[in-house]
Structure formats: C-alpha cells, structure tokens
Amino acid sequence: MDFRNDVLPLKDKLFRLALRITLSREDAEDIVQDTLMKVWSNRAEMGAVSSIEAYAMTMCRNQALDICAKKERQNISLDEKAHDRTDTHSMPPDEKMAQDEGKTLVRQTIDSLPEKQRTAMLMREIEEKTYKEIAQVMGLTESDIKINIFRARKSIREHLAKISKYGL
C-alpha cells in the first residue's frame, strides 16, 4: 500500500463526511488527519480489508460521532459556502435572495434530522454513494439505510410543504 496513491486521495471525501457530521471545519480537519494517520499506521492489517475507502470512511465517521457526543452537539447548520454550487452572479437580486432563502431553509431542515438520517441522505445525495457503501460506512444494513433515507426525504418534504402552505 502506498500512502500517496492509496490513502491521500481519500482526504477530500473524508473531510466532507466529517464536516457533515460535526458541522465544524476545525473538527473535520482534525478528524481527517487522525483518520489518515490511523489508516497508514494499520497498513499491515489492510490485507483483510476489502475496501480501503470504506474502512477509512467508517473510521472517520466513528471519530466524528465521538467528537459530537463529547461536545453534545445536536443540530448545527451546515457550512453554506462548502455546498453552494449555483452561479448566482448573473441573477437578479430578488431571485438570488429567494434562492438563498430556499437553500437556507433546506439546510435548516436537513440539520434538524436525526444523525443517521442526515448522514445517510447526504452520503447518498451529495456523495452519490451506493446503499451498500453507505451501509458499510455506517455499520447498518442496506435496508436500514433505505429506510433512513426514505424517512429523511419524507420529513424534508413534509416540512417544506407545511412551510409552503402556511408560511414560516
């Protein structure tokens, strides 16, 4: 196993996962560094591991959850700048404001989900992971992942419909 070719390319994926769980850039950076060091330290045992990525993601997720438990964080908003991909420079100000308000509302709704639902949904929708990959990382069955994602989508849909119908 080569650090530069096998381990280091995982850093961005690990960072996004840690950031989504901890919602803290500093904590996510620390978690990624620790995870990369632990994966490299355990390289002798990697022969029994079918996927270095799944192994590293699982380790990263567990560390992130440990940090959240220690700090007793429940629901903190996602870092907006890390997730904005739409070019809004050419938009009229009123459309940009409406879009920004919509994004903020969706982020707040996602942030209010239970951790398992939020993590599973973000890994599926943002990271485009398969149910099997998510199940490996989260230590759940594929059925559990599908249920968590279904419930997350349903909660978001209901919350946004309620706001749309009745306002804030």
C-alpha positions as CSV (number, residue, x, y, z in Angstrom):
1,M,0.0,0.0,0.0
2,D,1.3,3.4,-1.0
3,F,0.3,6.5,1.1
4,R,0.3,8.9,-1.8
5,N,-1.7,6.8,-4.2
6,D,-4.0,4.8,-1.9
7,V,-4.6,6.8,1.3
8,L,-4.1,10.5,0.5
9,P,-6.7,10.7,-2.3
10,L,-9.4,9.9,0.3
11,K,-8.8,13.1,2.2
12,D,-11.5,15.2,0.4
13,K,-14.2,12.5,0.8
14,L,-13.2,12.0,4.5
15,F,-13.3,15.8,5.1
16,R,-16.8,16.1,3.5
17,L,-18.1,13.3,5.6
18,A,-16.6,14.6,8.9
19,L,-17.8,18.1,8.1
20,R,-21.4,16.9,7.5
21,I,-21.4,15.0,10.8
22,T,-19.6,17.5,13.1
23,L,-20.6,20.7,11.2
24,S,-17.3,22.2,12.3
25,R,-14.4,22.8,9.8
26,E,-11.8,22.6,12.5
27,D,-13.1,19.3,13.9
28,A,-13.4,17.9,10.4
29,E,-9.7,18.8,9.6
30,D,-8.5,17.1,12.9
31,I,-10.6,14.0,12.2
32,V,-9.3,13.6,8.7
33,Q,-5.7,14.0,9.9
34,D,-6.2,11.4,12.6
35,T,-8.0,9.0,10.2
36,L,-5.3,9.2,7.6
37,M,-2.6,8.6,10.3
38,K,-4.5,5.6,11.7
39,V,-5.1,4.1,8.3
40,W,-1.5,4.4,7.4
41,S,-0.5,3.0,10.9
42,N,-2.7,0.0,10.3
43,R,-1.5,-0.7,6.7
44,A,-0.1,-4.1,7.8
45,E,-3.6,-5.3,8.5
46,M,-5.1,-3.9,5.2
47,G,-4.8,-7.3,3.5
48,A,-8.1,-8.4,5.3
49,V,-9.9,-5.2,4.3
50,S,-11.8,-5.3,1.0
51,S,-12.1,-1.6,0.6
52,I,-9.6,0.9,2.0
53,E,-12.1,3.7,1.3
54,A,-14.9,2.0,3.2
55,Y,-12.5,1.3,6.1
56,A,-11.3,4.9,6.2
57,M,-14.8,6.3,5.9
58,T,-16.0,4.1,8.8
59,M,-13.1,5.2,10.9
60,C,-13.8,8.8,10.1
61,R,-17.5,8.6,10.8
62,N,-16.9,6.9,14.2
63,Q,-14.4,9.6,15.2
64,A,-16.8,12.3,14.1
65,L,-19.6,10.8,16.1
66,D,-17.3,10.5,19.1
67,I,-16.5,14.2,18.9
68,C,-20.1,15.2,18.6
69,A,-21.0,13.1,21.6
70,K,-18.3,14.7,23.6
71,K,-19.4,18.2,22.7
72,E,-23.1,17.4,23.0
73,R,-23.9,18.9,19.7
74,Q,-27.3,18.1,18.3
75,N,-28.2,20.3,15.3
76,I,-25.9,22.9,13.9
77,S,-26.2,24.3,10.4
78,L,-24.1,23.1,7.5
79,D,-21.3,25.4,6.2
80,E,-23.1,27.2,3.4
81,K,-20.0,28.0,1.3
82,A,-18.9,24.4,1.1
83,H,-22.2,23.4,-0.5
84,D,-23.2,26.3,-2.8
85,R,-22.6,25.3,-6.4
86,T,-25.1,27.5,-8.3
87,D,-23.7,30.6,-10.1
88,T,-25.8,33.4,-8.7
89,H,-23.7,36.3,-10.1
90,S,-25.9,36.8,-13.1
91,M,-29.2,36.5,-11.3
92,P,-31.5,39.4,-10.4
93,P,-31.2,40.4,-6.7
94,D,-34.8,39.3,-5.8
95,E,-34.3,35.8,-7.4
96,K,-30.9,35.4,-5.7
97,M,-32.5,36.3,-2.4
98,A,-35.3,33.9,-2.9
99,Q,-32.9,31.1,-3.9
100,D,-30.6,31.9,-0.8
101,E,-33.7,31.7,1.5
102,G,-34.7,28.4,-0.1
103,K,-31.2,27.0,0.4
104,T,-31.1,28.2,4.0
105,L,-34.5,26.6,4.7
106,V,-33.5,23.3,3.2
107,R,-30.2,23.3,5.1
108,Q,-32.0,24.0,8.4
109,T,-34.5,21.2,7.6
110,I,-31.6,18.8,6.9
111,D,-29.8,19.9,10.0
112,S,-32.8,19.1,12.1
113,L,-32.9,15.5,11.0
114,P,-31.6,12.8,13.3
115,E,-27.9,12.0,12.7
116,K,-28.4,8.7,11.0
117,Q,-31.0,10.1,8.6
118,R,-28.9,13.2,7.9
119,T,-25.7,11.2,7.3
120,A,-27.3,8.6,5.1
121,M,-29.2,11.1,3.0
122,L,-26.2,13.4,2.5
123,M,-23.9,10.4,1.6
124,R,-26.5,9.2,-0.9
125,E,-27.5,12.6,-2.4
126,I,-24.2,14.6,-2.2
127,E,-21.5,11.9,-2.2
128,E,-23.6,9.7,-4.6
129,K,-22.6,6.6,-2.6
130,T,-24.5,3.3,-3.2
131,Y,-26.7,1.9,-0.4
132,K,-24.1,-0.8,0.1
133,E,-21.2,1.7,0.5
134,I,-23.3,3.8,3.0
135,A,-24.2,0.6,4.9
136,Q,-20.5,-0.3,5.2
137,V,-19.6,3.1,6.5
138,M,-22.4,3.5,8.9
139,G,-22.4,-0.1,10.1
140,L,-26.0,-0.7,9.2
141,T,-27.8,-3.0,6.7
142,E,-28.8,-1.7,3.3
143,S,-32.4,-2.0,4.3
144,D,-31.8,0.3,7.3
145,I,-30.1,2.8,5.0
146,K,-33.0,2.8,2.6
147,I,-35.4,3.3,5.5
148,N,-33.4,6.2,6.9
149,I,-33.1,7.9,3.6
150,F,-36.9,7.4,2.9
151,R,-37.7,8.9,6.3
152,A,-35.3,11.8,5.8
153,R,-36.8,12.7,2.4
154,K,-40.3,12.3,3.8
155,S,-39.5,14.6,6.7
156,I,-38.0,17.2,4.5
157,R,-40.8,17.1,2.0
158,E,-43.5,17.4,4.8
159,H,-41.6,20.2,6.5
160,L,-41.2,22.2,3.3
161,A,-44.8,21.6,2.2
162,K,-46.0,22.8,5.6
163,I,-44.0,26.0,5.3
164,S,-45.1,26.4,1.7
165,K,-48.7,26.1,2.7
166,Y,-48.7,28.1,6.0
167,G,-45.6,30.2,5.8
168,L,-42.8,30.4,8.4
